[in-house]
Amino acid sequence: MRVNGAPRRASHRLQGGDRVEIELPPPRVVALEPEDLPLRVIHEDAAILVVDKPAGMVVHPGAGVPSGTLVHALLHRDPAIAGVGGAGRPGIVHRLDRDTSGLLVVARTPRAYRALIEAMRERRVRRVYQALVWGDPPADSGEIEGAIGRSPRDRKRMAVVRRGGKPARTLWAVRERFGPATRLEVRLDTGRTHQIRVHLASAGMPVVGDPVYGGRGKKQLSAGAAERSLAREVLDGLSRQALHASELRFPHPVDEVPLRFTSPLPEDIGRALGLLRAHRREQRG
């Protein structure tokens, strides 16, 4: 380390206005090895793949996850993807959290990658999610706007912040009401890290089962013994947040023909909805 041009020890006390120079080691590049992992492809052509990702699978390697990702599975299926897009995340145009299931489009060629990135930037890619949330919203639809950045209290979490975040907008609409919980259809207008989970939690509607943003909180259903029992039963059947990317629309990156893909709700979210529907029937008598 150098301070004001002179070498200093790490214990050196800095003063206001000091100029600090540090030399960073070169980034460690880890070669990606193809892995024969299950991969549900619902569309394939020369330019793209559309994949239905299961909950629990990480999209690309990162801290603490060197293997077993969607990228490793893609490289096994199509080695040519290795030269498409960014290093460490070949072919990846957009991401889903590890424990969010559903649809992703993957570029197979550099041309397709550039076109899809541009379509994302121009907001011509429509991403629709199904979310099961705690609470009963007073309105049937709404939108949430708030910049998202690192939480000042916990750098591992994202949060709606006043300064330093990126603008974000989420649109939501009620699809089913159960009283203690609600099924929402959610559409992303922007695509920030953890955006849906952060925005819904900030609006008092945390995603059921979300261990980070309040969806597994003990107070979500505290009105009575029956509701608490229902909450436990719903959460026992979910090992992740109840969030699923159910619809994906975008222009094909070569001929711009409009494409639309859908994915049904996975079994675990379906079971949770079944419990809530049964509870609703009982309440109505």
N, C-alpha and C positions, 0 to 999 in steps of 0.2 A: 504494500500500500504506500502511496505517495501523497503527501499533503503539501499543497503549495509548491509542488515540484521537488520536495525533499522526501526521502524514504522515512517512514515512521512505523512504529510497532502498532499492533492491533489495539493495545491499551492506551494509545495516544488520545488525549482529550481534544475534541474539536471545538473550534470557536466559530461564531457567526461569520459567514463570508469565506470560510476556508474552502479551498478547491481540493477535492479528493479524487484520486485516480486509483482504480483497482484493475487488476488483470484477471479476467475470467478464463477458466479453462475452456477449451473447445467443447461444444456440445457432443455428448456421447450418442453416436448413431448405432442403433441396434438393428441388425438385419432381420427383416420379417420373414418368417418361415411359414409356408402354407400348412394348414392343418385341416384334416378331414373331419369337419364338424357339421352337424345337421344345419341345413339352410333351406328355409322355405321361400322359394322364388315363385312369385305369382305372375310375373311378366318378364320376358327376355327378348331382346332383339340385338342387333349389331352395336347399338349405341348405349343401351341402358339395361339395368336390371332393377326390378322393383321387388323388394324383400319384405316379408312379414317377420319382424324380429320378435323373438320371445322375450318375456321378462327374465332378467338375470344375466343376459348377455351384454357385455360392454361393446360399444361400437368400434373403438380403435384402441391400441395400446396406450397406456399412460402410467402415471405413478402407481406402482404396486400391481399393475396388470400387464405383464409382459407377453402373455399368450392367451389363447382361448377366446379371442375377440371375433367380432363379425368380419373384420378385415382379414384375419387369418383364414377364415372360412372362404371368403371371396377369392383370395389368392389361390386356394386349392382348386376352386371351380374355374377360375379364369386367370392364369398367371400374368396375362398381358395387362391387367389392371395395375400391376406394380408401377408402371410408368405414368399413371394418370393422377393428376392432382398433387396434393401436398405430401411431403415426406412423412412417413409414419401413419398416414391416413389415406392411402391411395383409393381413389374412386369416391370418397365420401363427400357428399354435397351438403348434407345436413345431418344432425345427430338426434338420437333419443337417449334419455338417461338409461342407466343400466336396468332399472326396474320398471321402466315404461315399455310396454309392448306396442307393436304395430308397424306401420308402413314407412319405408325409407326408399328413396330412389338413389341408385348408384350409377355413376358414369363409367362407361367402359372404354371411352376414347377421350383424348385431350379436347377435341372439338365439342363433344357432348358435355364435358366438365365445364368448359368455359361458358357454354350456352345456358346450362342449368344454374351456374353461379349468377349469371346476369339476370336470369328469370327470378331467382330468389331476391336479388337486389331490387328489382323492379316490382316486387310483390305480385308476380304472376303465378306463383306457386301457392295453392290453397291447401292448408293443413288443418284438418278437423279432428278433434279428440273427443272421446267419451270419458267423463270424469264423474266418479261418485264422491260426493263431498258431504261433510257434516254440516247440519244446519238447514234452515228453511228460508231461502231468500225472499224478501218482501216483494220483489219484482219478478216478472217472468223472463226478463232479459236485461242485459246491461253491458257496459264496457269498463275496463279497468286500465287506467293510464298511470304510469309511474316509472321513473328511471330505475333500472336494476344494476346493482353493483355489489361488490363484496361487503358483507355485513361488518360494520365497524366494531361489533362486539365479538364476532367469531368469523375469522377469515376463511373458514372452510364452508361457510354458508353464504348464500346470496340474500339480498334484501332490497326492498324499495328504499332508495336513498335520495337525499336532497341534492347532494353534490357528488360529482365524479362518476355517476352511473351512465348507462346507455338508455336512450328513450325506448319505451316498450309499451305495447298496447295489446290487450287481450279482450276478445268479445265472447260473451257467454249467453246461453239460453237454456231455460229449464225444459227438460224432457219428461221427467217423472218426479213427483213429490211423494215422500214417504213419511213426512213429519220430522223425525230426527235426522234424516239424511235426504239428499236430493241427487238425482242424476242430471248432469249438465252436458250439453254439447258446447264445446269450446273451440274457438277459432283463433289462431295466431295471426296477428297483423305484423308482428316482428318476431324474431327468433333468438331471444336471449337465453343464457344458461338458466335452467330451472324456472323459466318464465311463468308457465301455468301454475306450478306449485307455489311460487312466491306470490304471484298476484292474487290467486284465490285465497291463500292464507291471510294476506294483508286485508282482504275484504271480509274476513270472518267466516270463510268457507274452505277450511283446509281439506285437502284430498284425503279420503279415508285410507288409512294404512301408511301414510307418509311419516316415516320416523324422524325426519329432519324438520319439517315445517308444521308439525302439530297434529297430523292426522291420526296418531296413535295415542293422543292425550287421554287421560283418565276422565276428564271433565266433559268430553264431547257429548255424552249421553248421561246426564245426571238428574233427570227429572223424576225418575222412579226406578224401582227394582226391575220392572219389566224392560225398561229402556236400557238399563245397564247390562242386563243379561243379553239383550239383543246386540249391544255394542260388542260384548266379548265374543259372541258367536260369529258376528261378521268379521271381526279382526282375527279370530282364530283361523278362519278360512283364507286369509290373505297374508302372504309373506312379503308383500310389497305394496306400493301405493296403487290405488285403483284408478289408473290412468292408461288409456289405450288410444293410439293414433289410428283412427278408424277410416279416414278418407284422405286421399291424396289426389290433387288435380294439378296438372301443369301442361304446357305445350311441349310436344316432343322436340328434343334439342336439334333435330336435323330438319324435319319438314314442318314443325310447329303445329301439327295436328293435335287438337285438344285431347288429353288423356285423363281418365278418371278410374281410380282403383279404390276398392273398399275392403275392409277386413272385419269379420265378425268379432264380437266380444269374446275374449278367452274364457275358459271354464271357471277360473277363480272369481273373476268379476261377475260372471253369470250366476254363480252360486250366491254371492253376496246380494245381488239383486233379487234372487228368489227368496231369500230370508226376509228382505225388506218388504217385498210384495206380500208375503204371507202375513207379516206383522200389520201391514196396512189393511188387509182384509179383515183381520181379527178386530182391529180398532173400529172398523166401520160396522162390525156386527153382522 
